């Protein structure tokens, strides 16, 4: 076993920080992380992932890397988004625990030991809950709506899915794939992989430097990604339950409508060919049949993949 492998085995904690145009926050953030973690009896590293910054952030984290052997820097060629930055950073982590946090100084490094303690108690992922959130009104209350909908649809009773501060065991990032805006749903993806997920109230600070990357587009995109997550976690291996269920409902409704019209025609009450309701019934039956067929095709594809790759089951160590 080479020297690099020995070093990696000694790392207890990897702190992963994706960033985009946060130059004024980077040095104070690393200083705070150092002050907190130097007081802990563990070996740690910090991985900065520059997501195509154009404000000089890349130069600052390179300087930090040169000044500390605990720092690793990964630079992306352009701004690919937070999910891509995290997914890239996960591949570089060596610790048995991984903490992710934003680079805007709103997440407090003082919370890291408490998160790690909860992992030691048996949880696989601990998500921060910004109990007293220090953000603008519109961002704060749109997030409340988003969190309520996500909790209701996913079945996970968390208050703050999109908090940038999270801690997890190393098996979690190795078991999930992030793209698009799926970083918002790391707790959901982990939960549906069978990991134990919980939350912890954490301190949240007002932004001191730079600008928030929040926009209304991300708010609506988040709900679209929620549908993606629900499909991937609940129905990827049983697509007939989704498409077939919806198709069966539409087919039955269309059948009832047309049965009602046929009964009227047999009783001589009306001619069904002049009723627009007839076309609605036929349309619903056709759509229902197509959805059921789509579900069956999906089941055939899922069965084929399972035969080739085996069941995607996470075993306890």
Beta strands, then each sheet from edge to edge (+ up, - down):
strand 1: 13-19
strand 2: 44-50
strand 3: 71-75
strand 4: 97-100
strand 5: 125-130
strand 6: 166-169
strand 7: 197-202
sheet 1: 3+ 2+ 1+ 4+ 6- 5+ 7+
end
